[in-house]
Structures are given as structure tokens and as C-alpha cells.
Amino acid sequence: MNRTADMVIIGGGVNGVACAYYLARRGMKNIVLFEKGYLGYGATGRCGGGIRQQWGMDENIILARDSVRMFEKLSHELGFNIFFRQGGYLILISDERDYDLISKTIPRQNELGVPAELLEPKDIASLVPGLNLKTIIAGAYCPTDGTAYPYAVLWGYAEAAKRRGVDIRLHTEVLIISRKSGGTYEVTTTNGTVHTPRILNVAGAATRNTASMLGIVIPTKPYRHEIAVSEPLKSFLDPMVISIRKGFYFSQSLRGEIVGGIGDPDEPSSSSTASSPEFLFRYAEALRKTFPALGKVRIIRQWAGLYDVSPDARPIIGTVDGVDGYYHACGFSGHGFMLSPVVAKLLSELITTGKTSIPIDSLNLKRFSEPGLTRDPYVVG
Ligand SMILES: Cc1cc2nc3c(=O)[nH]c(=O)nc-3n(C[C@H](O)[C@H](O)[C@H](O)COP(=O)(O)OP(=O)(O)OC[C@H]3O[C@@H](n4cnc5c(N)ncnc54)[C@H](O)[C@@H]3O)c2cc1C
């Protein structure tokens, strides 16, 4: 391996490969990306592929909106079909508190260019026939939300980055990072050592571990989230259906499978990615109650991945005071895939020009040492 690089990227998830691509597109040379497993070994390869712009805070609405604009052109730009499908997102509302929140937020989403609307139960029934609406008082729907196939997004970005000269090293784990005099970093991996003036740390739920190699404290915690896929069914479901309150979601893939999951508010932080029968029972019950006709569908596969959760469930993106040439992006909870095109593009701007075209200062690590954290009420736990 080359003994020097202009940029080292740690992590072959969607943020790593996308940022490698945007940096190379901006003309940066000699970029090396290290991934300890294969592309998608972390959360990206385990994610539900959901992409929504319906958020409560401006920062998330704007980032998600701009990501959708990028997803719309991405297959063409990368020369790789990412299977992006704008079937919409339908948020089911079952109590007055959520109704108040969502009906107050939709006008702001509209002002920012997101075409979300409030639906009455009869409109929901015609959008998704078969939903059990007994406890549903309303819905929020955005037709330009959707899904993409996470591996296709990863492979598309990775192939395009490689064509522009990025060196992607799989099965290569970063073990030690140390600062050398003259402002460079020595990055020791399982396959050799590289010297570089710049590091981008996008190691998913392990970002805090790689940051700690430089004495940087990132207050994120990993949480297991499980997900399941059914046998394929004839296409009948356009939108991703979610309940923010229950942490429950399901959609139908282009292959006809029902892909969905449900969070467990009692799950302690851990790095376990084991599958559990308890999840299957909880998910099956939620699916059967929400869409009774799916009660008999056969689940063919389940797996788990890690949400990387910050204290306010908002991402941590940017630089760290006093650590020149170091950049990171982590803490994406269950929404890092949908934000990845714009986050990676903004990181590439920050790294090459010191500025970003959309302000991301509010997502700085420093906020955790200041009072008053704000959480987006649309976060699904
Ligand atoms: C079950 C589940 C469902 C989800 N559903 C959605 C969804 O519908 N929509 C959405 O937007 N988001 C979703 N997410 C969240 C989303 O998957 C993540 O936020 C996103 O993929 C994070 O991407 P990343 O590139 O930052 O990290 P990752 O994809 O985790 O990639 C980090 C990579 O770094 C590598 N790495 C770690 N340590 C080292 C090291 N020392 N050396 C080298 N490599 C290292 C890992 O192997 C990993 O491949 C879901 C997550 C899960 C678990």
C-alpha cells in the first residue's frame, strides 16, 4: 500500500463511499478508504432504505429535502441503478398530541419545499386499502419520500469513486491513529501504515472508538435495531408506513417483500447484532394489528444492526477544535442513509474549502458541552 495519502477515510458505509466520491469529484487525489469488513458491513448494509423529508426541525427538513433532490438524479449521475422509488411516506397518527405536532409542522415543511399533507382516515383508506384505521385519527403523507436499495447506493458510489482513482481497501481495520509532528497522522491498519494530513472518521457506531484513538470524546451509544423481510407478495403498497410513536415501519420492496421493523424502548445500549425471537413476535403483532391481511405472511429473513445514537438523536458532523485535518460524521440514529448524499457532499465542501453550502454548525460536537440540547420530535426510536 502507498505509504502516504492526501485523505484517509475510515469506514466503508454509505457516508464513507459517498464522501470519497464527492471528494474525488472535487479533484482531490490520493484518497484511501479503509473498511474493516466489506462495503455495507455496518449499519448501511442492514438498513431499511427509507428516505423521508417529514421532519420537525428545519435542519433535518432541509438536509433530507436536498438529499431527495440528489437521490432523484443519483442513478443517472453514478451510472448505477440505485432503485430509488418515490412511493411516499405515510405517518400514522393515533393521538391528539401527535396530531397537534404534525399539523403544526406540515406548514413549515411546505414552506421549505416539502409537499407533505395531512390526510383524514378516508384519504388514508384510499391510499393504502387494507390498513386498520380503528385507532388512527389522521395521517401525514409526502409523495416525494421513498426508498432506495442501500447496497446499490453503496456500490454505485464506490464504483464511481474507484473510477476517479479512490483506493478502497476492504478487510482492512484501522487499529491506531497517532499525530505526528508537522501536523500529519499515522494510521496503522491490519494491512500496513499510512501517513496523511487529513482523516475523515465515518465508522458508524464505531466512530467514537476511532475518535478516542485521538483523544476525542464522542458521546454516542450503539443500540441494536432488528428488521425482517417477508416472502414476496404481488405489489400492493406504495408508501412506507410508519408510526413515530411506536417506532414501527414497513414498506414493500420492488421485489414484493414486506420490509419492516419495530424499536424496543427497553433495549439497553449494546453492540449486539444478534437476532431475537422477541423482536419477531413484537413486529408480527404490530404488523397484524396495523394491516390485518399481512397476519399470515411468512417472514423469510431477519437481521439486526446498530443505530449510533447521540444524546439529542441528531447527527454529529464537522471538525473538532484543536485537531486540525480531522473530520467526522456520526450519530445518525435511524436516519443516516436518507441524509447521506447531502451530508457527504457537505463534508467534501468542508474538507476542500473550509465552508459548506448549507450551514451545519448546529451539528458540531461542541453542542454537548453547552446547555440546552434540542431533539427532533420526528425521530423514530
Ligand atoms: C435496522 C436498521 C434500519 C435502518 N433503517 C434506516 C432507514 O430506513 N433510513 C435511514 O436513513 N437510515 C436507516 N438506518 C440507519 C442507517 O443505516 C445509518 O444511519 C447509516 O447507514 C450510517 O452510515 P455510515 O456510513 O455512517 O455508517 P456504517 O454504515 O455503519 O459504516 C461504517 C463502517 O465503518 C466500518 N468500521 C468501523 N470501525 C472500523 C475500523 N476501525 N477500521 C475500518 N473500518 C471500520 C464498519 O465496518 C462499517 O462498515 C437503519 C439502521 C438500522 C440498523
The ligand as a MOL file (V3000), in Angstrom:
LIG
                    3D

  0  0  0     0  0            999 V3000
M  V30 BEGIN CTAB
M  V30 COUNTS 53 58 0 0 0
M  V30 BEGIN ATOM
M  V30 1 C -32.1250 -1.9700 11.2120 0
M  V30 2 C -31.7630 -0.6000 10.6960 0
M  V30 3 C -32.6520 0.0780 9.8710 0
M  V30 4 C -32.3330 1.3510 9.3940 0
M  V30 5 N -33.2040 1.9510 8.5470 0
M  V30 6 C -32.8850 3.1720 8.0360 0
M  V30 7 C -33.7480 3.7960 7.0900 0
M  V30 8 O -34.7890 3.2560 6.7020 0
M  V30 9 N -33.3850 5.0170 6.6120 0
M  V30 10 C -32.2390 5.6470 7.0160 0
M  V30 11 O -31.9740 6.7690 6.5770 0
M  V30 12 N -31.4000 5.0700 7.9050 0
M  V30 13 C -31.6910 3.8550 8.4140 0
M  V30 14 N -30.8440 3.2580 9.2990 0
M  V30 15 C -29.6480 3.9950 9.7370 0
M  V30 16 C -28.5710 3.9370 8.6600 0
M  V30 17 O -28.3630 2.6040 8.2740 0
M  V30 18 C -27.2680 4.5460 9.1900 0
M  V30 19 O -27.5030 5.7840 9.8060 0
M  V30 20 C -26.2590 4.7510 8.0440 0
M  V30 21 O -26.1810 3.5900 7.2420 0
M  V30 22 C -24.8970 5.1090 8.6120 0
M  V30 23 O -23.9520 5.0450 7.5630 0
M  V30 24 P -22.4190 5.2450 7.9020 0
M  V30 25 O -21.6800 5.1370 6.6260 0
M  V30 26 O -22.2440 6.4830 8.7080 0
M  V30 27 O -22.0580 4.0400 8.9020 0
M  V30 28 P -21.9740 2.4560 8.6330 0
M  V30 29 O -22.8380 2.0360 7.5310 0
M  V30 30 O -22.1580 1.8150 9.9560 0
M  V30 31 O -20.4840 2.2600 8.1260 0
M  V30 32 C -19.3800 2.3820 8.9880 0
M  V30 33 C -18.3480 1.3670 8.5280 0
M  V30 34 O -17.1440 1.5680 9.2690 0
M  V30 35 C -16.5050 0.3130 9.4090 0
M  V30 36 N -15.5420 0.4030 10.5080 0
M  V30 37 C -15.8010 0.5280 11.8310 0
M  V30 38 N -14.6420 0.5800 12.5240 0
M  V30 39 C -13.6410 0.4980 11.6100 0
M  V30 40 C -12.2220 0.4920 11.7210 0
M  V30 41 N -11.5940 0.6040 12.9100 0
M  V30 42 N -11.5000 0.3640 10.5870 0
M  V30 43 C -12.1030 0.2450 9.3630 0
M  V30 44 N -13.4530 0.2380 9.2160 0
M  V30 45 C -14.2080 0.3780 10.3280 0
M  V30 46 C -17.6760 -0.6350 9.6770 0
M  V30 47 O -17.3300 -1.9740 9.3790 0
M  V30 48 C -18.7710 -0.0710 8.7850 0
M  V30 49 O -18.8790 -0.7510 7.5460 0
M  V30 50 C -31.1170 1.9800 9.7770 0
M  V30 51 C -30.2160 1.2990 10.6020 0
M  V30 52 C -30.5230 0.0260 11.0420 0
M  V30 53 C -29.5440 -0.6920 11.9200 0
M  V30 END ATOM
M  V30 BEGIN BOND
M  V30 1 1 1 2
M  V30 2 1 2 3
M  V30 3 2 2 52
M  V30 4 2 3 4
M  V30 5 1 4 5
M  V30 6 1 4 50
M  V30 7 2 5 6
M  V30 8 1 6 7
M  V30 9 1 6 13
M  V30 10 2 7 8
M  V30 11 1 7 9
M  V30 12 1 9 10
M  V30 13 2 10 11
M  V30 14 1 10 12
M  V30 15 2 12 13
M  V30 16 1 13 14
M  V30 17 1 14 15
M  V30 18 1 14 50
M  V30 19 1 15 16
M  V30 20 1 16 17
M  V30 21 1 16 18
M  V30 22 1 18 19
M  V30 23 1 18 20
M  V30 24 1 20 21
M  V30 25 1 20 22
M  V30 26 1 22 23
M  V30 27 1 23 24
M  V30 28 2 24 25
M  V30 29 1 24 26
M  V30 30 1 24 27
M  V30 31 1 27 28
M  V30 32 2 28 29
M  V30 33 1 28 30
M  V30 34 1 28 31
M  V30 35 1 31 32
M  V30 36 1 32 33
M  V30 37 1 33 34
M  V30 38 1 33 48
M  V30 39 1 34 35
M  V30 40 1 35 36
M  V30 41 1 35 46
M  V30 42 1 36 37
M  V30 43 1 36 45
M  V30 44 2 37 38
M  V30 45 1 38 39
M  V30 46 1 39 40
M  V30 47 2 39 45
M  V30 48 1 40 41
M  V30 49 2 40 42
M  V30 50 1 42 43
M  V30 51 2 43 44
M  V30 52 1 44 45
M  V30 53 1 46 47
M  V30 54 1 46 48
M  V30 55 1 48 49
M  V30 56 2 50 51
M  V30 57 1 51 52
M  V30 58 1 52 53
M  V30 END BOND
M  V30 END CTAB
M  END
